[in-house]
Amino acid sequence: MTVRISDEDDDIVDDEEWEEPDLGPDERDLDLLDGTWEQEYYSGRMNTRDWNGIITGVALVVLIAILLPMFLVLFN
């Protein structure tokens, strides 16, 4: 398949015929076209990651990693 960038390529002679790429929707885009992704997304059945919980957990681990050695030194 030949990709044509500009009209400057007109003087180049190819044995292949020029065919334009198909940029239209395909079978992967059907849910976007008929709106079923909205029904699935807003129905509450999709599993989503709770980033606030993940960030809170990481912050607690970091806080414990900072405070635990300090308390171990003070109370030892």
TADA-V917085 format. One record per pair of residues at least 24 apart in sequence whose ideal C-beta (glycine too) atoms are under 10 Angstrom apart, sorted by the first residue. I is the first residue (numbers start at 1). J is the second residue. D is the distance in whole Angstrom. If there is no record, write none. Layout:
# TADA-V917085
i-><I	I>
j-><J	J>
d-><D	D>
This chain:
# TADA-V917085
none
